[in-house]
Amino acid sequence: MRMSKYVIILALTPILAGCSNSGQKSADNAASGMASPAASAASPMAPSAVNPDMETGKTDTAPTPEPLAVKNGGLKGCATDQITSYDQYKAEIGDRVFFAYDKSDLTKAARDVLDCQAVWLAANKSTTVRIEGHCDERGTREYNIALGERRANAVKNYLVAKGVEGNRLNTISYGKERPAAVGSDEEAWRQNRRGVTVPEGIQ
């Protein structure tokens, strides 16, 4: 009978030792800050915070003014044979297009006006044109002369692409020297960032 007790005790010793080791591992993990796999699954990593400084730089986002309207909608309304004065040219077709801040890319509104100019120039093949590039007052004189030149060339290249002979189109940059609107605010700046197409020979 005494021998049977010893056998039972010896048989239970490894089991009790295993339970003790398991408890010790759990205690060790808790002490070291390690989470169990189940705990990790229940606590997914929080997403990193969005950088508050990204894409918040101030830019000139005010819309550019609409160019003079092409009457009756697009090319169908372009007056090609009734223009007898520069004032009428400006009113019927539009003599200028506008640019975004520090840009020389043509907007959709600008291309609409230039499309109509191209129609008029195709019907008046003896007319030559002076294309002026202008800027607002910000920036150095040298920088704005270069920017005005890019704007004037953007207008010229578009008209050439529409079939107007390049030798009829002369470009000049005035930079910020000839503002259309006087002032140091957004409204004046928008009006001064422009390309002006001046037909020679009409007053």
BELBELDA-V805125 format. One record per residue. N is the residue number from 0. PHI is phi in whole degrees, 0 to 359 (none if undefined). PSI is psi in whole degrees, -180 to 180 (* if undefined). NEAR is the number of other C-alpha atoms within 8 Angstrom. Layout:
n = <N & N>
phi = <PHI & PHI>
psi = <PSI & PSI>
near = <NEAR & NEAR>
This chain:
n = <0 & 1 & 2 & 3 & 4 & 5 & 6 & 7 & 8 & 9 & 10 & 11 & 12 & 13 & 14 & 15 & 16 & 17 & 18 & 19 & 20 & 21 & 22 & 23 & 24 & 25 & 26 & 27 & 28 & 29 & 30 & 31 & 32 & 33 & 34 & 35 & 36 & 37 & 38 & 39 & 40 & 41 & 42 & 43 & 44 & 45 & 46 & 47 & 48 & 49 & 50 & 51 & 52 & 53 & 54 & 55 & 56 & 57 & 58 & 59 & 60 & 61 & 62 & 63 & 64 & 65 & 66 & 67 & 68 & 69 & 70 & 71 & 72 & 73 & 74 & 75 & 76 & 77 & 78 & 79 & 80 & 81 & 82 & 83 & 84 & 85 & 86 & 87 & 88 & 89 & 90 & 91 & 92 & 93 & 94 & 95 & 96 & 97 & 98 & 99 & 100 & 101 & 102 & 103 & 104 & 105 & 106 & 107 & 108 & 109 & 110 & 111 & 112 & 113 & 114 & 115 & 116 & 117 & 118 & 119 & 120 & 121 & 122 & 123 & 124 & 125 & 126 & 127 & 128 & 129 & 130 & 131 & 132 & 133 & 134 & 135 & 136 & 137 & 138 & 139 & 140 & 141 & 142 & 143 & 144 & 145 & 146 & 147 & 148 & 149 & 150 & 151 & 152 & 153 & 154 & 155 & 156 & 157 & 158 & 159 & 160 & 161 & 162 & 163 & 164 & 165 & 166 & 167 & 168 & 169 & 170 & 171 & 172 & 173 & 174 & 175 & 176 & 177 & 178 & 179 & 180 & 181 & 182 & 183 & 184 & 185 & 186 & 187 & 188 & 189 & 190 & 191 & 192 & 193 & 194 & 195 & 196 & 197 & 198 & 199 & 200 & 201 & 202>
phi = <none & 294 & 293 & 296 & 297 & 297 & 294 & 296 & 297 & 297 & 290 & 278 & 301 & 298 & 295 & 295 & 295 & 297 & 298 & 294 & 294 & 298 & 296 & 294 & 297 & 298 & 294 & 297 & 299 & 297 & 292 & 274 & 82 & 276 & 270 & 288 & 306 & 296 & 293 & 296 & 294 & 280 & 233 & 296 & 295 & 291 & 297 & 291 & 291 & 290 & 298 & 290 & 270 & 283 & 56 & 242 & 296 & 283 & 228 & 278 & 260 & 294 & 294 & 285 & 294 & 290 & 292 & 304 & 292 & 274 & 295 & 64 & 84 & 67 & 297 & 297 & 262 & 292 & 278 & 251 & 228 & 258 & 280 & 237 & 214 & 295 & 299 & 291 & 302 & 295 & 285 & 276 & 246 & 107 & 257 & 216 & 232 & 241 & 236 & 286 & 303 & 62 & 237 & 234 & 280 & 278 & 279 & 299 & 298 & 295 & 295 & 299 & 294 & 292 & 301 & 289 & 299 & 296 & 298 & 296 & 294 & 294 & 271 & 230 & 291 & 275 & 274 & 258 & 226 & 257 & 254 & 259 & 254 & 231 & 225 & 278 & 283 & 284 & 95 & 284 & 300 & 296 & 296 & 288 & 298 & 293 & 293 & 298 & 294 & 297 & 293 & 297 & 291 & 297 & 295 & 300 & 298 & 292 & 295 & 298 & 297 & 270 & 106 & 280 & 294 & 297 & 286 & 266 & 243 & 249 & 254 & 210 & 250 & 257 & 56 & 257 & 284 & 233 & 293 & 279 & 230 & 269 & 153 & 240 & 222 & 301 & 297 & 293 & 298 & 297 & 289 & 273 & 275 & 212 & 237 & 246 & 254 & 249 & 291 & 278 & 97 & 240 & 257>
psi = <-42 & -35 & -38 & -38 & -41 & -38 & -43 & -43 & -45 & -36 & -34 & -18 & -48 & -36 & -45 & -37 & -41 & -42 & -39 & -41 & -41 & -44 & -37 & -40 & -43 & -41 & -41 & -44 & -43 & -40 & -35 & -4 & 11 & 131 & 149 & 159 & -40 & -40 & -39 & -41 & -33 & -15 & 76 & 153 & 133 & 142 & 148 & 148 & 144 & 136 & 116 & -13 & -7 & 135 & 36 & 7 & 142 & 130 & 167 & 92 & 2 & 139 & 145 & 151 & 148 & 137 & 168 & 136 & 142 & 116 & 146 & 17 & 96 & -153 & -29 & -25 & 3 & 124 & 118 & -16 & 2 & -2 & 118 & -5 & 161 & -38 & -40 & -39 & -45 & -39 & -40 & -35 & -49 & 127 & 0 & 155 & 159 & 154 & 155 & 165 & 125 & 25 & 156 & 15 & 141 & 132 & 171 & -43 & -39 & -42 & -35 & -44 & -43 & -31 & -42 & -37 & -40 & -39 & -46 & -43 & -33 & -30 & -9 & 69 & -16 & -6 & 131 & 162 & 140 & 122 & 116 & 135 & 129 & 157 & 167 & -179 & -13 & 145 & 169 & 162 & -44 & -43 & -43 & -30 & -43 & -41 & -42 & -35 & -41 & -38 & -44 & -40 & -32 & -41 & -47 & -48 & -36 & -44 & -39 & -42 & -24 & 5 & 0 & 135 & 132 & -30 & -5 & -5 & 115 & 130 & 149 & 143 & 129 & -1 & -127 & 13 & -24 & 73 & 142 & -28 & 134 & 130 & 162 & 53 & 173 & -40 & -45 & -42 & -41 & -40 & -26 & -17 & 89 & 162 & 127 & 129 & 112 & 108 & 134 & 142 & -5 & 140 & *>
near = <4 & 5 & 6 & 7 & 8 & 8 & 8 & 8 & 8 & 8 & 8 & 8 & 8 & 8 & 8 & 8 & 8 & 8 & 8 & 8 & 8 & 8 & 8 & 8 & 8 & 8 & 8 & 8 & 10 & 9 & 7 & 6 & 6 & 7 & 9 & 6 & 6 & 7 & 8 & 9 & 7 & 6 & 6 & 6 & 4 & 4 & 4 & 4 & 4 & 4 & 5 & 5 & 6 & 6 & 4 & 6 & 6 & 4 & 4 & 6 & 4 & 5 & 5 & 9 & 7 & 7 & 11 & 11 & 9 & 15 & 9 & 6 & 7 & 10 & 9 & 6 & 9 & 13 & 9 & 10 & 6 & 5 & 10 & 7 & 8 & 10 & 7 & 9 & 12 & 10 & 8 & 12 & 15 & 13 & 10 & 11 & 11 & 16 & 15 & 12 & 7 & 6 & 8 & 10 & 8 & 10 & 8 & 6 & 9 & 11 & 9 & 10 & 16 & 11 & 11 & 13 & 11 & 12 & 11 & 12 & 11 & 9 & 8 & 8 & 7 & 4 & 10 & 11 & 11 & 12 & 15 & 14 & 18 & 19 & 15 & 12 & 8 & 4 & 6 & 6 & 8 & 7 & 9 & 13 & 12 & 10 & 15 & 17 & 13 & 10 & 15 & 16 & 9 & 11 & 12 & 12 & 8 & 9 & 13 & 10 & 7 & 8 & 8 & 11 & 7 & 7 & 5 & 9 & 11 & 9 & 12 & 11 & 12 & 12 & 18 & 13 & 6 & 7 & 11 & 7 & 8 & 6 & 6 & 7 & 6 & 7 & 6 & 13 & 14 & 14 & 12 & 13 & 13 & 13 & 16 & 11 & 10 & 9 & 10 & 8 & 6 & 7 & 5>
